[in-house]
């Protein structure tokens, strides 16, 4: 199991909820990403089974982390790393 820490902004970008990592970080700064109802910082470490409420431009998501994704991949792969429980 990888023990490498994965930042929340990087994860949200990798699973393609945001087009750029800076947009993901910006969303965190603007309290658009919540963990257990509390605004989550861009530097928060993501863990499997974490649940996040994420507001993007088009949609309000409720996602559960099912895998840690460090690099951006195509959509068909990215969707394997979270469960949309919206």
Secondary structure, 3 states (H helix, E strand, C coil): CCCCCCEHHHHHHHCCCCCCHHHHHHHHHCCCEEECCEECCCCCECCCCCEEEEECCCCEEEEEECCCCCCCCCHHHHHHHEEECC
